[in-house]
Every structure is written in structure tokens, then in C-alpha cells.
């Protein structure tokens, strides 16, 4: 899913209609307000928009606006995903040293893709949900929190990944 829809972190939501078309492009959406003090994005407006789409077919964007907001992966991002996939395959086969070289390359190619960076942490014996991830989040925040173009008001965002 991450590769197919250019997902850089969780939570990410992509709305796909019955025809298989993207109805709402990538965005950080939360299903509850459990961590709203960290990311500043309340769940209410997002859940209401989802209900309006499911119940009444009301979309938050026109089809041409959806296309404008969709960002295709760069060649560098695609290469990073390939390096990560190769590293994962090597790691599963017990070739940790070889995997590490490809994990480093993937991280260098896509330093702000948290799906790759956090996804490699368990292979390296690190905790992607604990203290080990803090330096990565600090680096990401210092870089201006590269994520998706927000569909909710930017003033609601605090610059922290979910």
C-alpha cells in the first residue's frame, strides 16, 4: 500500500471510490483525538467529511482538484522503495549485513519517508514506537515536516507525524 499510494507515514488516509479512483488524496487523518495535543489535527471534521461521502456522496474536492493534489513519486523515492524492499528480503533470509547497506541507501534516498525509516527500525533492533524514533522525528520536524499537502486548515497542524 505504501508503495502504491506514496504513503510516507501513518496515519495516512486515501479515499478510493467504487471505480478504484482516488476520491481524496493522501492526507494525515486521525480517527480519534487521542493524540491531538501532539499533532493538532482534530478528528471531528475528518470523520464528518467521511460520513458525508459515505452517506451522501459528498466529496471534499472536485475531481480536478484531487488530480492537482496527487503527487507522483520521484525517481529517487521509487529507488528508495526498491532498496527498502531488497533490504527486507535480505533481512528475512538472515542476511542482516547485506540488508543494512540497502537500508542505509533507502534512508539516504528518501530521508523523510517515515514508512521506510521507521519500517527499518525493527530490522535494526530499534523500537519504532519508543525512544529510538525520537531523533528521527526531531530530524523530520527540523526539515519542516515534509508530509502531504494538508486538506484541513494548516493552522491546525503542529508538525508532528502520527
Secondary structure, DSSP 4 states (H G I P E B T S, - for coil): -HHHHT--SSS-EEEE-TTS-EEEEEE---SSSTTHHHH---HHHHHHHHHHHHHH---SS-HHHHHHH--PPPHHHHHHHHHHHHHHHHHHTT-HHHHHHHHHHHHHH-TT-HHHHHHTTGGGT--TTSGGGHHHHHHHHHTT------SS-GGG--S---
